[in-house]
């Protein structure tokens, strides 16, 4: 199961790691700062194509950003 809060935290952390502001990150992805803010607060998630562009901009593997929550049965 996808964990949007972990995803949001990962995006924030990776953006900070590469030294980008939300505005710089938004500019590189051709989205608004509000969109970045929504991703980083867990209110929305990017499309698949944007997700892979994020990984390129952040120089990270998809697994670094994509947070899965293990289900216990």
C-alpha beads as a LAMMPS data file, in Angstrom:
LAMMPS data file: protein, C-alpha beads

73 atoms
72 bonds

1 atom types
1 bond types

-500.0 500.0 xlo xhi
-500.0 500.0 ylo yhi
-500.0 500.0 zlo zhi

Masses

1 110.0

Atoms # bond

1 1 1 0.000 0.000 0.000
2 1 1 1.273 3.468 -0.891
3 1 1 2.074 5.796 2.021
4 1 1 1.536 9.409 0.913
5 1 1 3.094 10.883 4.069
6 1 1 6.315 8.909 3.572
7 1 1 6.321 9.927 -0.096
8 1 1 5.913 13.588 0.908
9 1 1 8.777 13.350 3.400
10 1 1 10.996 11.641 0.812
11 1 1 10.341 14.335 -1.787
12 1 1 11.137 17.094 0.739
13 1 1 14.302 15.348 1.897
14 1 1 15.603 14.629 -1.605
15 1 1 14.848 18.168 -2.793
16 1 1 16.787 19.530 0.191
17 1 1 19.627 17.070 -0.432
18 1 1 20.207 18.459 -3.929
19 1 1 19.814 22.031 -2.710
20 1 1 16.730 23.073 -4.664
21 1 1 14.076 25.481 -3.440
22 1 1 10.457 24.601 -4.136
23 1 1 10.497 27.270 -6.886
24 1 1 13.601 25.813 -8.552
25 1 1 12.168 22.308 -8.350
26 1 1 8.847 23.491 -9.781
27 1 1 10.617 25.277 -12.641
28 1 1 12.586 22.148 -13.565
29 1 1 9.419 20.048 -13.591
30 1 1 7.233 22.683 -15.309
31 1 1 4.718 22.711 -12.463
32 1 1 3.664 25.356 -9.944
33 1 1 5.100 25.873 -6.483
34 1 1 1.625 25.035 -5.169
35 1 1 1.922 21.623 -6.837
36 1 1 5.273 20.991 -5.145
37 1 1 3.778 22.088 -1.833
38 1 1 0.864 19.676 -2.292
39 1 1 3.245 16.802 -3.014
40 1 1 5.415 17.671 -0.020
41 1 1 2.437 17.865 2.312
42 1 1 0.933 14.586 1.101
43 1 1 -2.152 16.220 -0.420
44 1 1 -1.511 14.921 -3.930
45 1 1 0.916 12.820 -5.930
46 1 1 2.494 13.414 -9.336
47 1 1 1.602 11.619 -12.549
48 1 1 3.853 8.697 -13.458
49 1 1 5.713 10.685 -16.116
50 1 1 6.289 13.549 -13.684
51 1 1 7.379 11.081 -11.021
52 1 1 10.140 9.751 -13.276
53 1 1 11.160 13.312 -14.184
54 1 1 11.381 14.025 -10.444
55 1 1 13.782 11.129 -10.038
56 1 1 15.943 12.536 -12.830
57 1 1 15.983 16.048 -11.373
58 1 1 16.698 14.712 -7.887
59 1 1 19.252 12.177 -9.165
60 1 1 17.673 9.339 -7.213
61 1 1 16.146 5.938 -7.833
62 1 1 12.341 5.627 -7.889
63 1 1 12.473 3.427 -4.773
64 1 1 13.989 6.350 -2.874
65 1 1 10.806 8.382 -3.329
66 1 1 8.125 5.755 -3.637
67 1 1 7.054 4.712 -0.158
68 1 1 5.263 1.417 0.333
69 1 1 3.590 0.414 3.548
70 1 1 3.781 -3.302 4.241
71 1 1 0.371 -4.794 4.952
72 1 1 0.138 -7.186 7.851
73 1 1 -2.265 -10.056 7.382

Bonds

1 1 1 2
2 1 2 3
3 1 3 4
4 1 4 5
5 1 5 6
6 1 6 7
7 1 7 8
8 1 8 9
9 1 9 10
10 1 10 11
11 1 11 12
12 1 12 13
13 1 13 14
14 1 14 15
15 1 15 16
16 1 16 17
17 1 17 18
18 1 18 19
19 1 19 20
20 1 20 21
21 1 21 22
22 1 22 23
23 1 23 24
24 1 24 25
25 1 25 26
26 1 26 27
27 1 27 28
28 1 28 29
29 1 29 30
30 1 30 31
31 1 31 32
32 1 32 33
33 1 33 34
34 1 34 35
35 1 35 36
36 1 36 37
37 1 37 38
38 1 38 39
39 1 39 40
40 1 40 41
41 1 41 42
42 1 42 43
43 1 43 44
44 1 44 45
45 1 45 46
46 1 46 47
47 1 47 48
48 1 48 49
49 1 49 50
50 1 50 51
51 1 51 52
52 1 52 53
53 1 53 54
54 1 54 55
55 1 55 56
56 1 56 57
57 1 57 58
58 1 58 59
59 1 59 60
60 1 60 61
61 1 61 62
62 1 62 63
63 1 63 64
64 1 64 65
65 1 65 66
66 1 66 67
67 1 67 68
68 1 68 69
69 1 69 70
70 1 70 71
71 1 71 72
72 1 72 73
